[in-house]
């Protein structure tokens, strides 16, 4: 489990968890009224809402909805409370302001 700015990340299928060498899969718990940092990643990310509601940029998504964010597109996740399943490629890196990060929940 990892936490960043109130969001809770739980990795499920990653190289460090075993069972996956190419796909990183995790859930993120979005607290009520949450606003993630505006950021972008270098690989496509798929967000599937399991519970609640979120907005990814201007796209509203409720339970059962899926939003795909292309690589190198700045975005922000807002809303909640919600639980979202996220999938991307292993080795993803993100850019938050001018800081490059490698999300530990994707390794």
Secondary structure, 3 states (H helix, E strand, C coil): CEEECCEEEEEEECHHHCCCCCEEEEEEEECCCEECCCEEECCCEEEEEEEEEEEECCEEEECCCEEEECCCCCECEEEEEEEEEEEEECCCCEEECCEEECCHHHC
